[in-house]
């Protein structure tokens, strides 16, 4: 099986997000028109009730005698407790690093504003010092962004390895229980059609979530 990939969206946009100042937008609350009295003799309007929610389709049964199955790795990562925990750790680190760089960027913007607005009153030496500070801040932001991206990559690789160590033994156990000769990743197999019952992703998710409970109870 190829290495598993746990992807979360905002991993490489630190500098871009930090460089865009927040714009406060005031919104005017629209006034409601005065209520109109009902017209005599006109029956009240009726609304068609929303259709009742249909019950989810039961999972397709696993084909009897099948010797292969498929798993949807992205679905397992998105819906299992282990995958959600990994995504949260990535998101938390991303938020932390983005906040750090946003703070640095605010300091840079303040220095640039001081240079632009105070150019006429600043002495040559003060202006030179401020320009050097701005250059240093810009390089620091770029360096911090690169380090933040490297930390995100390292954590993602670490979580990817941990997730694979949890997933592969469970897939193997399920395959042995069902007497399967092979289990393929839907994303990587290139298959054009398969019987929906061959997808054992839900069973893998349940197994992942239930195997987490015993380790949580350890002191």
Secondary structure, DSSP 8 states (H G I E B T S, - for coil): --------S-SS-HHHHHHS-------------------TT----------------------TT--EEEE-HHHHHHHSHHHHHHHHHHHHHHHHHHHHHHHHHHHHHHHHHHHHHSTTTS-HHHHHHHHHHHHHHHHHHHHHHHHHHHHHHHHHHHHHHHHHHHHHHHHHHHHHHHT-SEEEEHHHH--S---GGGB-HHHHHHHHHHHHHHHHT--
